């Protein structure tokens, strides 16, 4: 009999503890935050990361568009602008948070009328998963088709937690911007 009394007493204590836990809501908010907090922070970091990517991409496209106007109107050709001078001009239109001197490559290629097959590919910017240091600068003459390409190594891609945006060897992401246009018929 003493065994059944001990079992009954033990069941009573367990039932009392469980009923006490059912009535105690003091840690519910902390538990709910622990469940919802991590996905919320991951979503928030994702929004910030994508926003920074598009901001950087937009600033590169804007700088490219403004600097390309020099080639389109013939000002770069008349001034005998070099590739370094043109890159510095592109960098002057891009905000300071972009490491223009070390992480940006500018390629300018011109095409004759019959050879109008400008293509933009990642191969001209990458060499075995790293940013290449080879550039092309051929702004062409009047009435030619010109392709201006910017290749930027966005290092911030490997610093965003929970998201792997990088595709290069060091975890960075390649951002490209391109403009194709026909130069104006400027007098030479």
N, C-alpha and C positions, 0 to 999 in steps of 0.2 A: 503494500500500500504506500509506503513512503516513496517508492519510485514514481508512482502515478501522481502523488502530490507534488513532487519535485518537477515533473514534466509540466504539470498544470501551472505551477508558479513561474516556470521558465517561459511558457507560452504567454502568460499574462504580462510578464515584463517585456517580451518582444513586441506584443501587440500594443502596449503602452508607448514604447519608444517609436514604433511606426506611426501611431496616431499622433504623437507629438510632432513628428516630422511633417505629417500631412497638414498640420495647422500652422507650422512655422514658415512664413514667407519672407524672412529677413534677407536671405541670399538670392532671391529670385531675380532681382535686377542684375546682380553681378553675373549670374549664370546666363541670363539672356544676352547680356553684352558679350560674354565670352563666346557664345554661339554665333552671334551676328557680327561681332567686331572684326574678325579676321577677313571674312569675305568683303565687308564694307571697305576696309583699308586697302585690300587688293584692288577693288573696283576704283577707289579714289586714286591710287598710284597709277592705275592704267589710264585713267582720264588725263592725269597730269602728264604722263609720258607721251601719249598720243598728241596732246596739245603742244608740247614742246617740239615734237617731231614736225608737226605741221607749221609751227611758227618758224622754225629754222628753214624748212623747205620754202615757205613763202618769202622769207627775207632773201634767200639765195635767188629765187626766181625774179624778185623785184630788182635786185642789184644787177642781175644778168640782163634784164630788159633795158635798164637805164644805160648800162655800159655798151650794150650792143648797138645802141643808137649811133654811137661814134663811128662804128664800122658801116652801118647802114647808110649813113649820110656822107661817108667818105672822109670824115674828119680825121680818123685814125690813119688812113692811107696817106692823106696829104701831109700830115705831121710826121710821117715815117715812124709811127708808134711801134715800139718793140713789144715782145710778149710780156716782159716784166712790167713795162709801163702800162700795158692794157690790164694786166692782173691787178696792179696797184689801183687803177681806175675802178675796176670791179669792186675791189676791197673798200674803196672810199664810199660806195653806195650801200655797203653791208654793215649792219650794226656791230659794235665792238665785242659782243658776246660770242661771235663766230671767229675762231682762230684762222683767219684768212691767210696769213703768210705760211703757216706750216701744214695746214690740213686741207687746203684748197688747190685744185688743179684746174687750169683754164685751157681748153683746146679750141682753136679756131681753124676751121677748114673751109676752103672755097671750092666750088665745083663749076665746071664749064656747063654751057647750056645742054650739050648732048649727054653729059655725064651727071645728070641730076638724080643721084641715088644716095642722098645723105641718110645715114643710119646712126642711131645713138645706141651704143651697147655698153655693158658693164666691162667688157674686155679692154676697152681703151683706158679705163681708170684703174683696174686692178691687175696686180702681178702676183700670182700665187697667194691670193687672199689678203694682200696688203696694197695700200695705195701706191701707185706707180709715181715715179718722178719724171716721166717722159711727157713732154707737152708738144703740141703742134700749133704753130701760129702761121696761118696763111689767110690774111683778110681779103685777098682777091682784089679785083678791080671793079669798075662800074658795071652794072647790069649782070652781076654774077650771083649765084646762090651761095649763101654762107651759112654754115652750121657752127654755132657757138655752144660749147658744152662746159658746164661746171660740174666737177666731181668733188664732193666734200665728205671727209671722214668724220662722222658724228660720233664722238667718243661717249657721249652721255647715254647711248643705247645700252651699254653694259653696266650702268650705275643705277638703273631703275630696278627696285626690288620686285620680285615675282614675275617680271616680264623679261623675256630674252628677245630683244629686237635685233641684236647684232648678227651680222653675217660674215664679218671679216675675221681674220685670225685672232686679233686682239679683242674681239667682242664688239667692236664698233660697227656702225651701219653706214653704208654708202648712200649718200643722198645726191641725186643728179638733177640738174636743171638744164634745159636746152632751148635754144631759139633758132629757128630756121627762117631766113628771109632773103629777099633779093635786094642787093644794094641799089641805091638810087643812081640815076644817070648823072652823076656829078662831073663837072669839067676837070680834066686832069692837068 
